[in-house]
Amino acid sequence: MRPAGIGAGPETALLRPRPTPAGAASGNTEMQIAGTHILIVGLARSGLAAARFLKRRGAILRATDSAAADRLGPAVAELTALGIPLELGGHRTESFLSADLIVVSPGVPLGIAPLAAARARGVPAIAEIELAGRFIREPIVAVTGTNGKTTVTELIGRMLAASERRVFVGGNIGRPLIGYVDAGTPADVVVAEISSFQLDAIAAFRPQVGVLLNITDDHLDRYPGFEAYARSKMRLFENQTEEDAAVLNAGDPTIRRLASGVRSRALFYNSPEPNAAAAATAGTRLTVALPGRDPVALDLTPYRLPGPHNAENAAAAALAALAAGASPEGVQAALAGFSGLPHRLEHVGRVNGVDFVNDSKGTNVDAVRRALECYGTPVVLIMGGLDKGGNFALLTEAVRRRVKALVLMGKATGIIRAALGGLVPTVAAADMAVAVRAAAEQAAPGETVLLSPGCASFDQYPNYEARGEDFRRAVRSLTAPAEPGAGDTAGD
């Protein structure tokens, strides 16, 4: 018998409509939104999307953000036009205590005093993905992990689309899930990138396929320690049943240790024991063997993303997509056609024989290590930004083996210099333009200048994208004209 939840087409259990969660119903009576006093906390993309959704359903809304109006951009004007009272530049505890429900954005720590007081008083606080999950009836494939989430989410979406499945791709990738509910364009499958911050505020959120790529040190400025961060990631599976699937990286020791607590059907990839895995790579061959199904052989030769971590990403994506109803042909076509995403090992040009690579999305220590593994020639590494509590000493061996010189910038300069500065020549730079010029002076033809910061961008930039764009501008400004890269390749 084919295991429930694992199938090759729309007739399988996985692709049937999701059951209505407890406390929710279809139509106009869902969650008793009309007339309910709801506070939106945080007015970035997910908060704004939740406000639109709830306003259309008759909620009595109020919105708050610690940022002042001039930092919130068009959101202020839109919410004002909707008639939603705003409290900006700080939070009023009274507004939290008087709410029937709080919808909290990922950027807002659950431990802030007004939110903690409201939760202690019994006011429920949920993430936007939890709100969306109450209304989405289509199967959800949800992807989390410290690194690789966006790449794998996009790959799964493309694999399903190439298999002639209608797909919505969103979540932490930039398109809030709640926006899908009112989009008017139905999908067969919803594919979502999910962050640990979003998982911190779920109650009943249940993906039919959950994917956990890796758990390494990150966001330790927000969590009390690594175990708390790991437990947050594992919440992706807490509402799954035996009918659902958990795609797990068996090569990650933390995931292996915590996998026994998963109730759903575990599908492993990257296992040190290949025969025990549902997906395994051998050279350029990727084999996926779902329970009750014939093995699927895939060719990774046309897959253009560099590094062993991207082979793992391909295995995770193929395993999840096939479990969600993709065809082998669709999976193979997506692997061949995917050249990666911006700011993830993105080759931006060559100057005087030196390659310049933008990995601005490398915002933690493990991402830097993975990026360095892609290079056999010496690397001049640009690091720095806002430290998130990472242990930079974990890069010692990678720096010794692959890095020729370090260029440091941002608030974390001193911390990184203390951990790694004694290994290779190290200089500090005031800004990106100075950093790129200094790196170019250190690099010889045939070598690589790599921006892989290992830190958040918020000390000098609004986000990692802006930092990557600044790196591109700095490369273009070098005196010699930049030659085109040999085909942009990217990874996560």
Secondary structure, 3 states (H helix, E strand, C coil): CCCCCCECCCCCHHHCCCCCCCCCCCHHHHHHCCCCEEEEECCCHHHHHHHHHHHHCCCEEEEEECCCHHHCCHHHHHHHHCCCCEEECCCCHHHHHCCCEEEECCCCCCCCHHHHHHHHCCCCEEEHHHHHHCCCCCCEEEEECCCCHHHHHHHHHHHHHHCCCCEEEEECCCCCCHHHHCCCCCCCEEEEECCHHHHCCCCCCCCCEEEECCCCCCCCCCCCCHHHHHHHHHHHHCCCCCCCEEEEECCCHHHHHHHHHCCCEEEEECCCCHHHCCEEEECCEEEECCCCCCCEEEECCCCCCCCHHHHHHHHHHHHHHHHECCCHHHHHHHHHHCCCCCCCCEEEEEECCEEEEECCCCCCHHHHHHHHCCCCCCEEEEEECECCCCCHHHHHHHHHHHEEEEEEECCCHHHHHHHHCCCCCEEEECCHHHHHHHHHHHCCCCCEEEECCCCECCCCCCCHHHHHHHHHHHHHCCCCCCECCCCCCCCC
